[in-house]
Amino acid sequence: MKPSLDAYVLLSAALFAIGFLGVLVRRNTLVIYMCLELMLVAATLALVAFSRFNGTEDGDVFVFFILTVAAAEVAVGLAIIVALFRARQTVEVDRLDSMKH
């Protein structure tokens, strides 16, 4: 039995919603960053699903560019989080208020 496009779009929407809710609710920068990555994966899944069901390979090729950019994003994002931790000794968003002073 082959899953329908609706199943993939529903899964993608659920993953995106979980990631979005995690960004809104969590206060740890690492968890927020993981939720942002989950949202990126959800969008990529939807792109591949639409590409497959339209019978084109454009979405599959575009996914490689997304993965390349995501790898660079992970490196830069984790470097920023490590720098914040070294400067403030915390990764909690509520305690990172350096712009206020």
N, C-alpha and C positions, 0 to 999 in steps of 0.2 A: 504494500500500500504506500503510495507516494503522498507525502504531505502537500497540502495545498498552499497557495500563496498566503491565504488568510492566516494559516498557522504560523508561518514565518514572520509575518507582519505583527501578529499578536505577541509572539515571543520577543520580537524586537521592541515593541512598545512596552512590554512588561519590564524588560531589562533597562530600557531608558527611564521608565518611571521609578524603578528601584534606585538607579543611579542618581536621579534628580532628587528623590526624597533623601537619599544619603547626604547629598551636598547641602540640603537645607537643614537637616537635623543634626548632623555630626559636627563636632568642634575640633577634632584632631585633624591636622593638615594632611597626614598620610592617608587617613580614611577618606577625606574629601578628595584627595588626588586619585585614589583607587576608584571612587564613585565617578569621577570625571572620565577615567579610562573606560569604565563600564558603559557610560553613555556613548563614548566613541565607538566601542565594539557594537553596541546596539544599532547605531547608524550604519556601520559597515555591513552588518548582517542584513539590514533592510536593503541596502544598495545591491548586495549580491543576490538576494532573493528576487528583487525586481529584474535584475539583469538576466537571471536564469529563466524566469518565467516569460520574459520577452524574447528569449532565444538569442540574445547577443552576448558577446564576451567583453563588452565595454566596462561593465561593473567589476569583472574579475581583474582586469588590468588596472583599473582605478584603485582597487584594494591594495595592490602592491605599493602604490604611492602613499596611500593612507598609512600603511604599516611602516613605511620608511619615515614619514613625518612623526608618527607616534613614537618610534624608537628614539628619535632626536628629542622629542618632547619629554620622554621619560628621563633621559639623561639630564636635561636642563632643569626639569622640575625637581628631581631628587637632589640635584646640586643646590638649588635654592632652599629646599627644606633643610638640608644639612647645614647650610650657612646660617639659616635662622636659628636652628637648634644650638649651634656653637655660640651665636651671639646672645641668645636669650635663655638658653637652657630649658626650653620648652617648645612643644609643637602644638600647643593649644591655641586656637584662633583667638579666643577671648583675651589671652594674655599677650598677644602680639600687637601691641598698640603703640609702636614706635613713632608713627606719624602724628600722634596726638601731642607729643612733647617737642 
